[in-house]
Amino acid sequence: MRIFGVDPGTGKLGYGMINIDAGQLKMVGYGCIKTPTTMALSQRLCVIFKEFQKLIKEFQPDIVAIEKLFFARNVTTAMGVSEARGVIVLAAALADINIQEFTPLQVKQAITGYGRAEKGQIQRMVQKILGLDKTPRPDDAADALAIAITCAAVASKWRGKNA
């Protein structure tokens, strides 16, 4: 099973693909879709949509796992990120891919066992769980891998053998 994790954003959208094979998690790829801040939001969303469609074709995921949003303070940022999130959901739906959503709390608990874990703790656990030599960079990509791992844990296809 291939799970494509997505950390939504308009400036940087993190993505990470993992594969579950015989109960083992393996990192397939990760990175970011970047859009310039000078570009109109509508154009940035078009770039994100087109780039994500290319990634779907390249990686052929079974599931797209995406972070649910929680913004208590900055409504303007939340709106743009929500729109980027909508573009990802649309691209996955058009490709007939199962979509799963996880809150930041669910991700922290699944990865570290602690709902108030800090970003660095999550990144180190992603590195350990996937058996990587170094922490994935940028942070957005590491977050996307954490979302994919969370989906794998919830799907009960992975039993934490590398943790």
Secondary structure, 3 states (H helix, E strand, C coil): CEEEEEECCCCEEEEEEEEEECCEEEEEEEEEEECCCCCCHHHHHHHHHHHHHHHHHHHCCCEEEEECCCCCCCHHHHHHHHHHHHHHHHHHHHCCCEEEEECHHHHHHHHHCCCCCCHHHHHHHHHHHHCCCCCCCCHHHHHHHHHHHHHHHHCCCCCCCCC
